[in-house]
Amino acid sequence: MPGIGIIVNPHSRDHKLDPSKAERLGFIVGDKGSCHTTKDINEVEKLARDFKNHKIEILGISGGDGTNHATLTTFLKVYGNDPLPKIVFLRGGTMNLLANCLQIKGAPEKILSNLILTYHEDKPFKETELNMLKVNNLYGFLFGTCAVSNFMNKYNSRKNGDPTPWRAFKLLSKTTLSALFNTNFSLRLFERVDVKITVDGKPAPFKNYNLIIAGTIEELGFGFKPLYNARKEHGKFHMLSASTTPRKLLSTLPHTFFSSLPKSEDFFDVCASNVTIEFEKPFEYTVDGDMPEPSTKIEISTGPKLKVIIA
């Protein structure tokens, strides 16, 4: 095996709290690979070229969901039509929804130690295949706009310091209470927007929406799984959209805990391979928690299939 290449995002939550974590990961890898801390996306691109030239067989990524999608977008750009290495997600960020959905648990050091031990013992890795989501020129696993991008904007606001899981919980609680009492906070968060959506060549049923999400993984956080069909149909992703009231939308959350949704004329729920979303003016959206530049047209399709190691 040519080796294992580890990319560490020093700006991710775990690594900011404990900067020595990257050094420990490097020690764990030892002479079986290399561990690199990257300051920006240009360094990731340089490493991607090095890894490709050296035919690295396993790529480990330590960071959260945003780190995963940014790193993989860069690697796909560099590798082109060549297959990517096998991927191991080492966690380490504020949001680790992807790792949670794949049942990858523990600290980055523990996950990497499990990987190295399995390699040393020459045992087969536990693996799974997972499609990515292509959103315009980006690759990720979760897409959201309307209420989701509004929520992420408030969550990412620097007024109260860096984003944390506790802040996300407080914001969700505030949103839920506001929806129950129909106050301005939830009305603004869930404001309906005129959108044209085309799904596999056919128009979606509504003229305006206050929720549009899509993904190849099920969970949006806190155990809620509204995209419960994300991995059930080969070559497709799950898209859920709604045109409804905040109260009715929030009332569906308990159902998604159990991977289901109540039947309602206010929801459009479908598995698809291509979706086009068109706004009247540039609108914000999120890919794995990151906020790209607003766009009037967003094209979503099933992306490449990854081989992921569950360590």
N, C-alpha and C positions, 0 to 999 in steps of 0.2 A: 504494500500500500504506500503510495507516494507521501501520505501524511495528512495531518489535520491542521486546518487554518482557522484561527479564532479571531473574530473582530469584536472589539469592546467599544461601546459608546460611553465615554467618560462623563457625558452630560446626562445620562440616564439616572434615575432616582437612586438605585442601589449604589452605583459607583460614585455619585456625588456625596452620599452619606458615608461611604467607606472607600476612599481612593486607593487603598492598598489591595482591594479586591482583584484588580487587574493583574497585579503582581502575583497573587496567589494562583490565579488561573494559569498564568505562564508557568509557574512552578509545577502545577498539576500536569500540564501538557508535556513538559520535559522535552526529551529528544524525539517525541513522536509527532511533533508538529511545531507550530509557531503561534504566538499570541500577540496581537497588535492593537494598541489603543489609537483610535482615529479621532482627529479634531474636527474634521469637516468631510463633506461628501467627496471633495477632490482626493483626499487621502484614501477614501474607500475605493474610488475608481482605480487609483494606482495599485492598491492591494489586489483588486479584482484581476487586473492584468498580470500581476505577479503570480497569483494563485492559478490562473489559467495556464500560464507558461510552465509552471511547475507541476501541473496536473494534480492539484490538491483534490483529494477524494472526499473529504468531509469538511463542510463549512459550518463552524459554530458561530452563533450571533448572540452576544450578551447585551441586552437592552430590552426595551419594551416593544409594544406593537408598532410604534412609529419607527423605531430603529430597524425592526424586521422589514417593514415595507420599503424604507429608503435604501437599505443595503441590498435587498433583492432586486429592486428596480435598477440599481446601478450594475449589479452583477449580470442581469439579463441583457442590459445594454452592451456590456463588454463581451459577454459570451456569444451573443448573437444566436445563431442556429445550433451552436454546440450545447450539449446537455450540461446543466449545472451539477456541481458536486451534490452528494447527499447533504441534507441540512439537519442541524440540531439546534433547537431554540433553547438558549440557556437562561431565559428570563432576565430579570434585573431592572425592569422599568416600572413606571407608575401604573401603566396599563399592560397587563399580561393576558389578555383575553385569548389570544391564539394558543399560548401554552396551556391555559386552563382547559380549552376545548379539546386539546390533544392529550389531556391528562399528564402533562409534564409538570411535575411538582418539585418544590425544594429550592434551595439557594443555587446560584450559578455554579459554585464550587462542587456541590453535591451532584448536580446533573453531569458536569464534566468528569468528575471522578468515576461515576457509573459508566460513562462512555469509554474512558481510558481503561478501566478494569475489564470491561467486556472485550475490548480490543486486545489487551494483554493476554487474556485467556483464550483468544482465538475463537470466541463464541459468536454466533450470528446475532446481529442487532435486531431488536424489535423495530419494525418499520411500518410506515403507512404511506399512502399516496394522498396528496392534497392539491386540488386545483387552486390557482390564484385567481384573482379578479383583476381584469384590466380596466382601468378607469382613465379614459383619454390616453395619456402617455405614461401613466403610473401603474404600478402593480401592488396589490395588497390583498386583503381578505375581507374587509368590511367597508361599505360605503354608506354614507348617510347625508341627507340634506333636509331643508326646511326645519322642523323642530329639532332634529339631531344636530345640525350645524349651529343653530341658535343656542342649544344647550352647551355644545363644546366651546363656543365663544365665551359664555359666562364661566364655564369651568376653567378655561385657560387664562382668564383675566388675572393680571398681575397685582390687582389691588390687595389681595390677601396672601401674597407670597406664591410659592411654587404649587402647582396642582398636586393634590394627594388623594388617595382613595377616600379619606374622611371628608374632604371637600366635596367630592362627587356624591357621597351619601347625603350630605347636608343639602346639596342642591337638588337632588332627587326628592328628598323629603319636602323641601320648600315647594317644589313644583307640584307634588302630589296634593299637598294641603291647599295650594292655590287653585288647583283644578276642582277640588271638592267644593270650595266656596266660590268658585267662578270669579276670581279676582284678576286684576289687570296683568299680574306677572305671568300667569299661565296663558292668558289670552294673547299676549304679545309673543310668548314663546311658541305657541301653536297657531300663529296667524296663518291663514290660508294664502297660498300663492298660486297664481295662474301658471300652469305648467302643461306642456304637451308631452305625453309619454308614449313611445312606440315600443312594443314588446314583440320581438321576433316577427317584425313586419306588420303587426296589428296594433291599432290604437287602444290605449287603456281607457277605462270607462269614465273617468272624471275630468272635469275642466280645471279644477283647482285642488291643491293638496296641502296638508300640513304635516305629513310624514312620508318620507320615501327612504327606505333602507334596502340594501342588497348585500349578499355575502356568500362566501363559501365555507364559513363557520357559523355556528348556531347562536352563540351567546353575545349579548350586548353589555354584559356586566351584571354583578350582583345575582348571578344565577338565572337571570331572565333570558329565555331562548326563543325569541320571536321568529328567528330564521331556522326553525326546526327541520326544514327539508333541505338545508344547504348542501348536505353531502349525500343525498339520497338518489339523485338522478345523475347518471354519468354525463359529464360534459356540460352540466348546467349549474346555475346558482339560484338561490332563493331571493325573490324580491317581494317586499311587502310595502304597500302604500295605503294611505288613508286620507279621507276627506270627512272629518267628523269634529266633534267637540272635544276640548281637553279632558273633560270628565269621562266621556265614553272611552277615549283613547287610553287614559290611565287605568280605567277599570279592567282593561284586558291584560294588564301586567301579571296578575296572579295566574292567569291561564298559561302564560308563556313560561312560567316556572315549571310547568308540566308538559312543555313542548306541544302546545296546542293554542288555537285561537277560537273564540266563539264565532259562529256564523253571523255575518252582518253585511248589509248592503253598503256600509260605509268603508269597507276594506277591499282592496284588490290584492290578492295573494296568489303568487304564481312562481313556477320554476321556469327559467329562461336561459338562453345562451347569448342573446343580444338585446340590450335595452338602450334606447336613446331618450334623453331627457332634455327638453328645450324650454328655456325661460325667455321672457320678454326682454330682460336686461341681465347683465352679469350677476350671478347668484353664488353664494358660498356653499361649499360642500366639504365633507371630510372623508379622508381615506385613512383608516386605522388610527384615527385620532389626530392626524395631521390635517392642516387646513391649506390646501393649494390655493392658487389665485382663482378668484371667482370667474365663472364662465357662463356664457349663454347656452352652450350646448355641451352635454356630457354624454359620452358614449361608453357604455359598460358592456364588457363581453367576458366570456370564460377565458381565463389566462392559461399559462403553461402549468403542467402537472409537476409537482415537486415530490421527490422521495425524501421523507422526513423520518429521522431516527427518534424513537421515543426512549430517552435515556433516563 
